[in-house]
Protein backbone atom coordinates (compact mmCIF):
# COMPACT_ATOMS: atom_id res chain seq x y z
CA UNK A 1 0.00 0.00 0.00
CA UNK A 2 2.84 2.39 0.87
CA UNK A 3 5.47 0.83 -1.39
CA UNK A 4 5.95 3.94 -3.52
CA UNK A 5 6.27 6.37 -0.60
CA UNK A 6 9.49 7.22 1.28
CA UNK A 7 9.65 5.48 4.65
CA UNK A 8 9.84 8.74 6.60
CA UNK A 9 6.59 9.93 5.03
CA UNK A 10 4.78 6.68 5.84
CA UNK A 11 6.03 6.74 9.42
CA UNK A 12 5.16 10.42 9.76
CA UNK A 13 1.67 9.92 8.37
CA UNK A 14 0.98 7.11 10.80
CA UNK A 15 2.59 9.17 13.57
CA UNK A 16 0.06 11.90 12.83
CA UNK A 17 -2.73 9.37 13.35
CA UNK A 18 -1.17 8.08 16.59
CA UNK A 19 -0.87 11.65 17.87
CA UNK A 20 -4.46 12.46 16.93
CA UNK A 21 -5.75 9.44 18.82
CA UNK A 22 -3.65 10.39 21.86
CA UNK A 23 -4.94 13.98 21.77
CA UNK A 24 -8.57 12.95 21.35
CA UNK A 25 -8.40 10.38 24.16
CA UNK A 26 -6.53 12.75 26.47
CA UNK A 27 -9.12 15.50 25.95
CA UNK A 28 -12.13 13.19 26.25
CA UNK A 29 -10.89 11.44 29.42
CA UNK A 30 -8.95 14.41 30.91
CA UNK A 31 -5.73 12.38 30.91
CA UNK A 32 -3.10 14.77 32.29
CA UNK A 33 -0.04 13.89 34.35
CA UNK A 34 0.44 17.36 35.84
CA UNK A 35 -3.25 17.66 36.66
CA UNK A 36 -3.27 14.22 38.24
CA UNK A 37 -0.34 15.07 40.51
CA UNK A 38 -1.96 18.34 41.55
CA UNK A 39 -5.30 16.61 42.23
CA UNK A 40 -3.56 14.01 44.37
CA UNK A 41 -2.00 16.76 46.51
CA UNK A 42 -4.80 19.33 46.59
CA UNK A 43 -7.86 17.08 46.70
CA UNK A 44 -6.40 13.69 47.67
CA UNK A 45 -7.93 12.35 44.44
CA UNK A 46 -5.56 9.74 43.03
CA UNK A 47 -7.75 8.39 40.25
CA UNK A 48 -5.76 10.31 37.64
CA UNK A 49 -2.48 8.90 38.93
CA UNK A 50 -3.93 5.41 38.87
CA UNK A 51 -4.97 5.95 35.25
CA UNK A 52 -1.36 6.88 34.43
CA UNK A 53 -0.06 3.74 36.10
CA UNK A 54 -2.70 1.66 34.28
CA UNK A 55 -1.40 3.15 31.02
CA UNK A 56 2.12 2.20 32.10
CA UNK A 57 1.19 -1.43 32.85
CA UNK A 58 -0.76 -1.69 29.59
CA UNK A 59 2.15 -0.30 27.59
CA UNK A 60 4.63 -2.67 29.28
CA UNK A 61 2.58 -5.79 28.56
CA UNK A 62 1.70 -4.87 24.97
CA UNK A 63 5.19 -3.62 24.08
CA UNK A 64 6.95 -6.63 25.59
CA UNK A 65 4.50 -8.92 23.83
CA UNK A 66 5.32 -7.36 20.47
CA UNK A 67 9.03 -7.51 21.23
CA UNK A 68 8.78 -11.19 22.17
CA UNK A 69 6.90 -11.86 18.93
CA UNK A 70 9.73 -10.27 16.95
CA UNK A 71 7.54 -7.49 15.56
CA UNK A 72 9.63 -4.72 17.16
CA UNK A 73 13.06 -4.49 18.76
CA UNK A 74 13.08 -2.05 21.66
CA UNK A 75 16.82 -2.67 22.16
CA UNK A 76 17.27 -0.22 19.27
CA UNK A 77 15.66 2.61 21.24
CA UNK A 78 17.56 5.21 23.27
CA UNK A 79 16.04 3.83 26.45
CA UNK A 80 17.96 0.55 26.37
CA UNK A 81 21.51 1.64 25.56
CA UNK A 82 24.32 0.21 27.73
CA UNK A 83 25.03 3.70 29.11
CA UNK A 84 23.07 4.48 32.28
CA UNK A 85 22.35 8.19 32.31
CA UNK A 86 21.50 8.24 36.01
CA UNK A 87 22.46 11.79 37.06
CA UNK A 88 20.67 13.43 34.14
CA UNK A 89 17.61 11.26 34.77
CA UNK A 90 17.42 12.26 38.42
CA UNK A 91 18.26 15.97 38.16
CA UNK A 92 16.57 16.54 34.80
CA UNK A 93 13.53 14.54 35.85
CA UNK A 94 13.10 16.52 39.05
CA UNK A 95 13.22 19.93 37.38
CA UNK A 96 10.93 18.66 34.63
CA UNK A 97 8.40 17.57 37.24
CA UNK A 98 8.64 20.92 38.99
CA UNK A 99 8.22 22.71 35.68
CA UNK A 100 5.14 20.76 34.62
CA UNK A 101 3.31 21.91 37.76
CA UNK A 102 4.41 25.53 37.24
CA UNK A 103 3.28 25.34 33.63
CA UNK A 104 0.02 23.54 34.51
CA UNK A 105 0.86 20.77 32.07
CA UNK A 106 3.72 18.85 30.51
CA UNK A 107 4.47 19.01 26.78
CA UNK A 108 1.69 16.60 25.88
CA UNK A 109 -0.73 18.22 28.32
CA UNK A 110 0.03 21.68 26.92
CA UNK A 111 -0.64 20.48 23.36
CA UNK A 112 -3.97 19.05 24.50
CA UNK A 113 -4.86 22.28 26.29
CA UNK A 114 -3.90 24.33 23.25
CA UNK A 115 -6.22 22.15 21.18
CA UNK A 116 -9.03 23.14 23.54
CA UNK A 117 -8.29 26.85 23.17
CA UNK A 118 -5.94 27.54 26.10
CA UNK A 119 -3.59 30.22 24.75
CA UNK A 120 -1.39 30.08 27.85
CA UNK A 121 -0.17 26.72 26.55
CA UNK A 122 1.51 28.49 23.62
CA UNK A 123 3.91 30.19 26.03
CA UNK A 124 4.69 26.91 27.77
CA UNK A 125 5.34 25.13 24.47
CA UNK A 126 7.49 27.94 23.09
CA UNK A 127 9.73 27.85 26.15
CA UNK A 128 9.89 24.05 26.10
CA UNK A 129 11.03 24.28 22.48
CA UNK A 130 13.52 27.10 23.09
CA UNK A 131 15.20 25.65 26.17
CA UNK A 132 14.92 22.09 24.88
CA UNK A 133 16.81 23.01 21.72
CA UNK A 134 19.34 25.05 23.71
CA UNK A 135 20.03 21.98 25.84
CA UNK A 136 20.17 19.67 22.84
CA UNK A 137 22.49 21.72 20.66
CA UNK A 138 22.88 25.21 22.12
CA UNK A 139 24.58 26.99 24.98
CA UNK A 140 23.15 24.80 27.75
CA UNK A 141 24.13 21.73 25.74
CA UNK A 142 27.77 22.13 26.75
CA UNK A 143 27.24 21.54 30.49
CA UNK A 144 24.84 18.71 29.61
CA UNK A 145 27.52 16.90 27.59
CA UNK A 146 30.10 17.53 30.35
CA UNK A 147 27.71 16.05 32.92
CA UNK A 148 27.11 12.98 30.80
CA UNK A 149 30.83 12.42 30.20
CA UNK A 150 31.59 12.78 33.90
CA UNK A 151 28.79 10.78 35.51
CA UNK A 152 27.25 8.36 33.00
CA UNK A 153 27.92 4.70 33.78
CA UNK A 154 29.11 2.35 31.02
CA UNK A 155 27.36 -0.89 31.93
CA UNK A 156 29.45 -2.94 29.52
CA UNK A 157 32.29 -2.57 32.04
CA UNK A 158 30.16 -4.74 34.35
CA UNK A 159 29.35 -7.30 31.67
CA UNK A 160 25.90 -5.88 30.87
CA UNK A 161 24.83 -5.18 27.30
CA UNK A 162 21.82 -3.02 28.17
CA UNK A 163 20.24 -0.92 30.90
CA UNK A 164 17.15 -3.09 30.67
CA UNK A 165 15.84 -4.01 34.10
CA UNK A 166 16.09 -7.70 33.26
CA UNK A 167 19.82 -7.29 32.59
CA UNK A 168 20.32 -5.63 35.96
CA UNK A 169 18.27 -8.38 37.58
CA UNK A 170 20.38 -11.06 35.89
CA UNK A 171 23.43 -9.62 37.63
CA UNK A 172 22.01 -10.59 41.03
CA UNK A 173 19.48 -13.33 40.25
CA UNK A 174 20.47 -16.64 38.65
CA UNK A 175 19.34 -16.88 35.04
CA UNK A 176 19.91 -15.33 31.64
CA UNK A 177 18.63 -11.81 31.07
CA UNK A 178 16.43 -12.87 28.14
CA UNK A 179 14.78 -15.51 30.33
CA UNK A 180 14.02 -12.91 32.99
CA UNK A 181 12.37 -10.41 30.66
CA UNK A 182 8.85 -11.81 30.88
CA UNK A 183 8.98 -12.55 34.63
CA UNK A 184 10.14 -8.97 35.24
CA UNK A 185 7.42 -7.59 32.93
CA UNK A 186 4.65 -9.66 34.49
CA UNK A 187 5.74 -9.02 38.07
CA UNK A 188 6.05 -5.28 37.52
CA UNK A 189 2.74 -5.00 35.68
CA UNK A 190 0.96 -7.13 38.29
CA UNK A 191 2.23 -4.95 41.14
CA UNK A 192 1.09 -1.81 39.32
CA UNK A 193 -2.34 -3.28 38.54
CA UNK A 194 -2.87 -4.24 42.19
CA UNK A 195 -2.16 -0.63 43.17
CA UNK A 196 -4.42 0.69 40.42
CA UNK A 197 -7.51 -1.43 41.04
CA UNK A 198 -7.47 -1.67 44.82
CA UNK A 199 -9.11 1.77 44.93
CA UNK A 200 -12.91 1.66 44.85
CA UNK A 201 -13.26 5.18 43.45
CA UNK A 202 -11.02 4.29 40.53
CA UNK A 203 -12.91 1.07 39.81
CA UNK A 204 -16.11 3.11 39.68
CA UNK A 205 -14.70 5.58 37.12
CA UNK A 206 -15.02 4.26 33.54
CA UNK A 207 -13.31 7.34 32.07
CA UNK A 208 -10.15 6.82 34.13
CA UNK A 209 -10.03 3.11 33.30
CA UNK A 210 -10.58 3.79 29.60
CA UNK A 211 -7.92 6.51 29.53
CA UNK A 212 -5.31 4.23 31.08
CA UNK A 213 -6.01 1.36 28.71
CA UNK A 214 -6.24 3.51 25.58
CA UNK A 215 -3.19 5.70 26.27
CA UNK A 216 -1.12 2.58 27.00
CA UNK A 217 -2.24 1.11 23.68
CA UNK A 218 -1.42 4.34 21.83
CA UNK A 219 2.12 4.33 23.25
CA UNK A 220 2.51 0.76 21.99
CA UNK A 221 1.20 1.83 18.57
CA UNK A 222 4.05 4.32 18.44
CA UNK A 223 6.57 1.48 18.76
CA UNK A 224 4.78 -0.43 15.99
CA UNK A 225 4.90 2.53 13.62
CA UNK A 226 8.61 3.23 14.04
CA UNK A 227 9.91 -0.24 14.94
CA UNK A 228 7.87 -2.36 12.53
CA UNK A 229 6.46 -0.21 9.74
CA UNK A 230 9.60 1.92 9.75
CA UNK A 231 12.00 -1.06 9.74
CA UNK A 232 13.19 -0.47 6.19
CA UNK A 233 16.41 -2.25 5.19
CA UNK A 234 17.84 0.81 3.45
CA UNK A 235 16.32 3.74 5.36
CA UNK A 236 15.08 2.58 8.78
CA UNK A 237 13.22 5.03 11.00
CA UNK A 238 14.63 5.64 14.49
CA UNK A 239 12.84 3.27 16.88
CA UNK A 240 10.82 5.50 19.21
CA UNK A 241 7.40 6.17 20.65
CA UNK A 242 5.67 9.18 22.17
CA UNK A 243 7.74 11.86 23.89
CA UNK A 244 7.29 15.64 23.92
CA UNK A 245 10.41 17.70 24.48
CA UNK A 246 12.84 17.20 21.58
CA UNK A 247 9.88 16.69 19.19
CA UNK A 248 8.31 20.00 20.31
CA UNK A 249 11.66 21.74 19.74
CA UNK A 250 12.04 20.03 16.36
CA UNK A 251 8.50 21.03 15.41
CA UNK A 252 9.30 24.70 15.98
CA UNK A 253 12.46 24.38 13.90
CA UNK A 254 10.54 22.53 11.18
CA UNK A 255 7.95 25.30 11.04
CA UNK A 256 10.71 27.90 10.58
CA UNK A 257 12.79 25.94 8.04
CA UNK A 258 10.08 24.01 6.23
CA UNK A 259 11.55 24.10 2.73
CA UNK A 260 14.90 22.72 3.92
CA UNK A 261 13.63 20.25 6.54
CA UNK A 262 12.01 16.82 6.62
CA UNK A 263 9.11 15.77 8.79
CA UNK A 264 9.56 12.81 11.12
CA UNK A 265 7.53 10.71 13.57
CA UNK A 266 8.06 13.06 16.52
CA UNK A 267 7.03 16.21 14.64
CA UNK A 268 3.98 14.44 13.23
CA UNK A 269 2.84 13.27 16.67
CA UNK A 270 3.14 16.80 18.07
CA UNK A 271 0.86 18.11 15.32
CA UNK A 272 -1.43 15.10 15.74
CA UNK A 273 -1.95 15.59 19.48
CA UNK A 274 -2.99 19.21 18.89
CA UNK A 275 -5.37 18.28 16.05
CA UNK A 276 -6.85 15.34 17.92
CA UNK A 277 -7.55 17.39 21.04
CA UNK A 278 -8.96 20.28 18.97
CA UNK A 279 -11.23 17.94 17.03
CA UNK A 280 -12.55 16.29 20.17
CA UNK A 281 -13.04 19.64 21.93
CA UNK A 282 -15.00 21.04 18.97
CA UNK A 283 -17.04 17.84 18.54
CA UNK A 284 -18.05 17.91 22.21
CA UNK A 285 -18.68 21.68 22.12
CA UNK A 286 -16.04 22.17 24.79
CA UNK A 287 -13.69 24.40 22.82
CA UNK A 288 -13.34 27.90 24.24
CA UNK A 289 -10.61 30.48 24.31
CA UNK A 290 -8.69 30.89 27.56
CA UNK A 291 -6.22 33.67 28.19
CA UNK A 292 -3.28 34.32 30.50
CA UNK A 293 -4.54 35.44 33.89
CA UNK A 294 -2.12 38.05 35.21
CA UNK A 295 1.63 38.43 35.57
CA UNK A 296 2.04 35.34 37.74
CA UNK A 297 0.59 33.20 34.98
CA UNK A 298 3.10 34.60 32.50
CA UNK A 299 6.04 33.95 34.81
CA UNK A 300 4.91 30.43 35.71
CA UNK A 301 4.31 29.53 32.07
CA UNK A 302 7.74 30.76 31.02
CA UNK A 303 9.59 29.24 33.98
CA UNK A 304 7.70 25.96 33.72
CA UNK A 305 8.41 25.66 30.01
CA UNK A 306 12.11 26.47 30.51
CA UNK A 307 12.48 23.86 33.26
CA UNK A 308 10.69 21.23 31.19
CA UNK A 309 12.80 21.98 28.12
CA UNK A 310 16.07 21.60 30.01
CA UNK A 311 14.89 18.80 32.26
CA UNK A 312 13.37 16.70 29.51
CA UNK A 313 16.58 16.73 27.48
CA UNK A 314 18.73 16.01 30.54
CA UNK A 315 16.47 13.11 31.52
CA UNK A 316 16.26 11.73 27.95
CA UNK A 317 12.50 12.11 28.02
CA UNK A 318 9.47 13.88 29.47
CA UNK A 319 6.72 12.49 31.69
CA UNK A 320 5.27 10.57 28.73
CA UNK A 321 8.67 9.72 27.25
CA UNK A 322 10.06 8.28 30.48
CA UNK A 323 6.91 7.31 32.33
CA UNK A 324 5.19 5.45 29.50
CA UNK A 325 7.38 4.98 26.41
CA UNK A 326 10.64 4.41 28.30
CA UNK A 327 9.26 2.19 31.03
CA UNK A 328 7.43 0.09 28.44
CA UNK A 329 10.90 -1.03 27.24
CA UNK A 330 11.90 -1.98 30.83
CA UNK A 331 14.53 0.76 30.92
CA UNK A 332 16.20 1.38 34.28
CA UNK A 333 17.03 4.95 33.24
CA UNK A 334 13.38 5.61 32.42
CA UNK A 335 12.35 4.33 35.87
CA UNK A 336 14.81 6.75 37.46
CA UNK A 337 13.57 9.60 35.27
CA UNK A 338 9.89 8.88 35.99
CA UNK A 339 10.51 8.63 39.74
CA UNK A 340 12.33 11.98 39.68
CA UNK A 341 9.55 13.59 37.61
CA UNK A 342 6.91 12.47 40.11
CA UNK A 343 9.08 13.69 42.99
CA UNK A 344 9.54 17.11 41.40
CA UNK A 345 5.85 17.33 40.60
CA UNK A 346 4.71 16.50 44.12
CA UNK A 347 7.27 18.88 45.61
CA UNK A 348 6.11 21.72 43.34
CA UNK A 349 2.41 21.06 43.98
CA UNK A 350 2.85 21.12 47.75
CA UNK A 351 4.96 24.28 47.54
CA UNK A 352 2.45 26.09 45.35
CA UNK A 353 -0.42 25.17 47.67
CA UNK A 354 1.60 26.37 50.68
CA UNK A 355 2.28 29.71 48.94
CA UNK A 356 -1.41 30.14 48.08
CA UNK A 357 -2.38 29.45 51.68
C-alpha positions, 0 to 999 in steps of 0.5 A, spaced: 500 500 500 505 504 501 510 501 497 511 507 492 512 512 498 518 514 502 519 510 509 519 517 513 513 519 510 509 513 511 512 513 518 510 520 519 503 519 516 501 514 521 505 518 527 500 523 525 494 518 526 497 516 533 498 523 535 491 524 533 488 518 537 492 520 543 490 527 543 482 525 542 483 520 548 486 525 552 481 530 551 475 526 552 478 522 558 482 528 561 488 524 561 493 529 564 499 527 568 500 534 571 493 535 573 493 528 576 499 530 581 496 536 583 489 533 584 492 528 588 496 533 593 490 538 593 484 534 593 487 527 595 484 524 588 488 519 586 484 516 580 488 520 575 495 517 577 492 510 577 490 511 570 497 513 568 499 507 572 494 503 568 497 506 562 504 504 564 502 497 565 498 496 559 504 499 555 509 494 558 505 488 557 503 490 549 510 492 548 513 486 551 508 482 547 510 485 540 518 484 542 517 477 544 513 476 537 519 479 533 515 485 531 519 490 534 526 491 537 526 495 543 533 494 544 534 499 538 531 505 542 535 510 546 532 507 552 535 501 552 543 503 551 548 500 555 550 507 558 546 508 564 544 516 564 542 516 572 544 523 574 541 526 568 535 522 569 534 524 576 536 531 576 533 533 569 527 529 571 526 533 578 526 539 574 521 537 569 516 535 574 517 541 577 516 545 571 510 541 569 506 543 575 508 551 574 506 550 567 500 547 569 501 541 564 507 537 561 508 538 553 503 533 551 498 536 556 500 543 553 498 540 546 492 538 548 490 544 552 492 548 546 487 544 542 481 546 547 483 553 546 488 555 552 492 560 549 497 560 555 499 553 553 503 556 547 507 560 552 509 553 555 510 550 548 514 555 546 519 555 552 519 548 552 522 548 544 527 554 546 530 551 552 529 544 549 533 546 543 538 550 547 540 543 551 540 539 545 544 543 541 545 550 544 549 553 549 546 549 555 548 543 551 555 544 553 554 543 560 549 537 559 555 533 555 560 535 560 555 532 565 554 525 561 561 524 560 563 525 567 557 521 571 554 516 566 555 509 567 558 504 562 554 498 563 558 494 559 564 494 564 560 490 568 558 485 563 551 488 561 549 489 554 543 493 556 540 498 561 534 493 561 531 491 568 532 484 566 539 485 565 540 488 571 536 483 575 540 477 571 546 480 575 544 478 582 538 473 580 540 466 577 538 466 570 539 469 563 537 476 562 532 474 556 529 468 560 528 474 565 524 479 561 517 476 561 517 474 569 520 482 570 514 484 565 509 480 568 511 481 576 512 489 575 505 489 571 501 485 576 504 490 582 502 496 578 495 493 577 494 491 584 495 498 586 491 501 580 484 497 582 485 496 589 481 503 589 474 503 589 473 510 586 477 508 581 474 502 579 467 506 579 470 511 574 469 508 567 473 514 564 479 513 568 479 506 566 478 507 559 484 513 559 489 508 562 487 502 557 487 507 551 493 511 552 497 505 553 495 502 547 497 508 543 504 508 546 505 501 543 502 503 537 508 508 536 513 502 537 509 499 531 509 505 527 517 506 528 519 499 529 515 495 525 512 499 519 519 503 519 524 497 519 526 499 512 532 495 510 535 501 506 532 507 510 530 505 517 526 510 521 529 511 528 525 506 533 521 511 538 514 512 541 511 518 544 515 523 547 514 531 547 520 535 548 525 534 543 519 533 538 516 539 540 523 543 539 524 540 532 517 542 530 518 549 531 524 548 527 521 545 522 515 550 522 521 555 521 525 551 516 520 548 512 523 548 505 529 545 507 527 540 513 524 533 513 518 531 517 519 525 522 515 521 527 516 526 533 514 532 529 507 528 526 505 526 533 506 533 536 501 536 530 497 530 531 496 531 538 494 538 537 489 536 532 486 530 535 484 534 542 482 540 537 477 535 534 474 532 540 473 539 543 469 542 537 465 535 537 463 535 544 462 543 544 467 544 549 472 548 545 473 555 548 478 560 548 482 561 555 487 567 556 493 568 560 490 570 567 495 576 570 503 576 571 504 570 575 501 566 569 506 569 564 512 567 569 509 560 571 508 559 564 515 561 562 519 558 567 515 551 567 516 551 560 524 552 561 524 547 566 521 542 562 525 543 556 532 543 560 529 537 564 526 533 559 533 533 554 537 532 561 532 526 563 532 523 555 524 524 556 518 527 558 513 524 563 510 521 557 517 519 554 520 516 560 513 514 564 510 510 559 514 509 552 521 508 556 518 504 562 514 500 556 521 497 554 523 496 561 529 501 561 532 502 568 534 509 566 526 511 564 524 508 571 529 513 574 527 519 570 519 517 571 521 517 579 524 523 579 519 527 575 513 524 580 518 527 585 519 534 582 511 534 581 509 532 588 514 537 591 512 543 586 504 542 587 505 542 595 509 548 595 504 552 590 499 550 595 503 552 601 504 559 597 497 560 596 495 558 603 
